[in-house]
Amino acid sequence: VIAGAVTLLLTDRHFGTGFFDQSQGGDPLLWQHLFWFFGHPEVYIMILPAFGIISEVIPVFARKPIFGYKAIAGATAAIAFLALLVWAHHMFTTPTATVVLAFFMLSSFAIAVPTGIKIFNWLATLWRGTIMFRTPLYFAAAFIGLFVIGGISGIQMAVFPVDWQLHDTYFIVAHLHYVLFGGSVFGIFAGLYYWFPKMTGRLLSEGIGKLSFWVMFVGFNLTFLIQHSAGLSGMPRRIYWYPEEAGWEVFNLISTIGSFMLGIGVMITLVNVSLSLRGGKRAGNDPWKGNTLEWFTQSPPPENNFDVVPRVISVEPMKDIRREILEREARPAGSVAQPVASRAT
């Protein structure tokens, strides 16, 4: 889509076409429609992998199966579809018919439903679980909280009269970063701390990891939470200077301090990675007692992955393998095991 839009723009500039030139019968708003039809689904492309990471991490550290597996899978498909129907909520301040604004407002509300299903299922998985408070779970839990804050502000912005007041202010900057940074980046860090032992064969330091988490978490909220207030006070985005009498100095000072903290938190993780690669504790093949097949092979995995093709009979194949091993060890010597039909899921 974006390649097509750029091609149309180039033909306007160099070959005299008039797709976006109003003097030739074109419409400059067409560019915005094409750009956001590409740009907004891209946001979900960035966040959906983080959703998958969280759905892997939480059941392992809650010692419970994921609650509502099929509902989470269906919600993912629904988000992927609805992401194609919400692009024009970025254009609420353009001269657009009210009925069109109402449609995109409702479609933006609708995409919150499958997202809410995921949030509920993650929390239900944690509920009454045997929680292991390890660094991957810290980042996963922070992901949920920060993403919820971003989602709530997104629902506010989907109401187009509200967007008329806050469009292109720092409120939008805060909303976007709570969704994408609080969402995607914290999800990626959860995945890094979770799969690093499998990728390298060495554990990251829990103490340094938790220090990194808290510095990042506090720094992130100092940076972006205050930007909601800056936006509500009328501070526009994309400016390099603002008048002293505007009263935005405190907002920007707090946000700057938070951004330095956030950067330091990321650097602490980089130090953690470097130290672990040089002399970290050996992880073993399955340090977390994970549920998926990567934990069935060595750490780091060999080229052929598995010496024996594992049997998959459920969505938690490693749990099934451990259970079969325990049953085999508990079976009296000389007894014959009944064959179990395998099925792929």
C-alpha angles and dihedrals in degrees: 000000000000090000089054092048092050090048091054090049092051092050089051092052100041109021104037099248119147110217093130101015110102092198088064096045096270128127124230089205088068088072091055092049092051094044096049093042083063098032104052098049085050088066090059091045086060096046102041094071088052089052088055092050092051091049088055098044103045099056091050095052094038090051089226135106114259109273113242099001094178091047091054091049091049091047090054091054091046092052091050090053099042091048087074093058104054107059097111094062083087087063102053092123094055121095096272129148115264092236089058091049089051092052093053091044090055093044089052089052090048095057089058090067099067089038089055090050090059093048091050093048093050092050091046089053090055093045110108091348124144093254121211106201099214129145096262090057091049091058092043092052091047089050090058095048096044094044090052090054090050091047093052092051088047091057088052091052091048089068098087098210087056090047090053088063099041104032113130093007128119088264087076091049090053093047093050094049094048088054100040106026097030087041112034100027097045088046091052091050090050088053092046094055091042100049101029091091090053094046096047107016091238133099123236115235111269093207095051090041093055091045089053090049096052094045090049094044095050092041092050094052093045089052102046110018091066090051089072087064091045090054093047087052089057103258107157123219125239097040127129096196137028132186117267093232092059091087096227097119096099092050092052094043092054091044091051093050089049093050091055090050090049091052091048090051091054090048090053089058090049089053089048091053092048094049093046093050090052099046114342124152115276109259103203121216099291113020096159099039088241127195102225133077100256087076090059093070134060126285111269094024119244121236094265093044097208132037088200124031105247120233114241117204101151144012089271102055096163091055089052091050092051091049092051090050092051091048091049092050092048093048114105115252113269096021119130119231118227111240116251119213111235124221132185119233 
